Amino acid sequence: MAKKAVLFDLDDTLLWDDRSVQEAFDATCEAAAAKTGIDAKKLEEAVRHEARELYASYETFPFTKMIGINPFEGLWANFKEGEQEEFRKLEALAPNYRREAWTRGLKALGVDDPALGQELAEQFPAERRKRPYVYEETFEVLKKLKGNYKLLLLTNGSPDLQQEKLDGVPDLAPYFDHIIISGTFGQGKPAAPIFKHALERLGIEPEDGIMVGDKLTTDILGSNTIGMTSVWINRHGATRTDEIIPSHEIKHLEELLPLLV
């Protein structure tokens, strides 16, 4: 049965977020290495570890997990939007979280320098904001779909951060008839309500749509739950168990096109 609508995830499906974050870490850690002589890669590992530990220790952690905001987004997000009170708590704790993650990462490598930790905490968001990457095939595929299918962007995250990512690639948003951000809706993927909300916005039944995303535990699980065709984009050859099974698996967005007819 021919599909009427295509739902896309944003991060690491259309936007190459992993590359943006990795290059921001590289630039920031290399700056620290130049000043201290420590190993840049070891600092990145330490900061990632400390960030995860800190992030999980906050009372906001269950909320961020439910909305789908990861610890490394917290290293550059401002959390100024969103109606839930948890966003105000995140906004208040974010500056200290960033500073502590970098300061503790340095300390784990024997460098006790809170001033440098603060400096790196400010450098990382700046480096990330310089790097709004999209995959090379993103616009080519969207051009082929636009006008032939309804298009909806369904992304987990903080409202202002996801909007900032879209603003960094201003040609992207106009392709979509609807954009739904979990932090605005109040629940994230894989929760069934956000997928049902997307279908309502599109005015279609589950069998009329197809969801494309890179994460089995959010994009694929959620679309499977409501009976919608799911397409797992697995660019890096990751292996999966049979716990969550996508309707289709592709390595490149171009492979999506034959699945729509």
Secondary structure in CASP SS format (residue, H / E / C, confidence):
PFRMAT SS
TARGET T0000
AUTHOR 0000-0000-0000
METHOD secondary structure of the structure
MODEL  1
M C 1.00
A C 1.00
K C 1.00
K C 1.00
A E 1.00
V E 1.00
L E 1.00
F E 1.00
D C 1.00
L C 1.00
D E 1.00
D C 1.00
T C 1.00
L C 1.00
L E 1.00
W C 1.00
D H 1.00
D H 1.00
R H 1.00
S H 1.00
V H 1.00
Q H 1.00
E H 1.00
A H 1.00
F H 1.00
D H 1.00
A H 1.00
T H 1.00
C H 1.00
E H 1.00
A H 1.00
A H 1.00
A H 1.00
A H 1.00
K H 1.00
T H 1.00
G C 1.00
I C 1.00
D C 1.00
A H 1.00
K H 1.00
K H 1.00
L H 1.00
E H 1.00
E H 1.00
A H 1.00
V H 1.00
R H 1.00
H H 1.00
E H 1.00
A H 1.00
R H 1.00
E H 1.00
L H 1.00
Y H 1.00
A H 1.00
S H 1.00
Y C 1.00
E C 1.00
T C 1.00
F H 1.00
P H 1.00
F H 1.00
T H 1.00
K H 1.00
M H 1.00
I H 1.00
G C 1.00
I C 1.00
N C 1.00
P C 1.00
F C 1.00
E C 1.00
G C 1.00
L C 1.00
W C 1.00
A C 1.00
N C 1.00
F C 1.00
K C 1.00
E C 1.00
G C 1.00
E C 1.00
Q C 1.00
E H 1.00
E H 1.00
F H 1.00
R H 1.00
K H 1.00
L H 1.00
E H 1.00
A H 1.00
L H 1.00
A H 1.00
P H 1.00
N H 1.00
Y H 1.00
R H 1.00
R H 1.00
E H 1.00
A H 1.00
W H 1.00
T H 1.00
R H 1.00
G H 1.00
L H 1.00
K H 1.00
A H 1.00
L C 1.00
G C 1.00
V C 1.00
D C 1.00
D C 1.00
P H 1.00
A H 1.00
L H 1.00
G H 1.00
Q H 1.00
E H 1.00
L H 1.00
A H 1.00
E H 1.00
Q H 1.00
F H 1.00
P H 1.00
A H 1.00
E H 1.00
R H 1.00
R H 1.00
K C 1.00
R C 1.00
P C 1.00
Y C 1.00
V E 1.00
Y C 1.00
E C 1.00
E C 1.00
T H 1.00
F H 1.00
E H 1.00
V H 1.00
L H 1.00
K H 1.00
K H 1.00
L H 1.00
K E 1.00
G C 1.00
N C 1.00
Y E 1.00
K E 1.00
L E 1.00
L E 1.00
L E 1.00
L E 1.00
T E 1.00
N C 1.00
G C 1.00
S C 1.00
P H 1.00
D H 1.00
L H 1.00
Q H 1.00
Q H 1.00
E H 1.00
K H 1.00
L H 1.00
D H 1.00
G H 1.00
V C 1.00
P C 1.00
D C 1.00
L C 1.00
A H 1.00
P H 1.00
Y H 1.00
F C 1.00
D C 1.00
H E 1.00
I E 1.00
I E 1.00
I E 1.00
S H 1.00
G H 1.00
T H 1.00
F H 1.00
G C 1.00
Q C 1.00
G C 1.00
K C 1.00
P C 1.00
A C 1.00
A H 1.00
P H 1.00
I H 1.00
F H 1.00
K H 1.00
H H 1.00
A H 1.00
L H 1.00
E H 1.00
R H 1.00
L H 1.00
G C 1.00
I C 1.00
E C 1.00
P H 1.00
E H 1.00
D H 1.00
G E 1.00
I E 1.00
M E 1.00
V E 1.00
G E 1.00
D C 1.00
K C 1.00
L H 1.00
T H 1.00
T H 1.00
D H 1.00
I H 1.00
L H 1.00
G H 1.00
S H 1.00
N H 1.00
T H 1.00
I C 1.00
G C 1.00
M C 1.00
T E 1.00
S E 1.00
V E 1.00
W E 1.00
I E 1.00
N C 1.00
R C 1.00
H C 1.00
G C 1.00
A C 1.00
T C 1.00
R C 1.00
T C 1.00
D C 1.00
E C 1.00
I C 1.00
I C 1.00
P C 1.00
S C 1.00
H E 1.00
E E 1.00
I E 1.00
K C 1.00
H C 1.00
L H 1.00
E H 1.00
E H 1.00
L H 1.00
L H 1.00
P H 1.00
L H 1.00
L H 1.00
V C 1.00
END
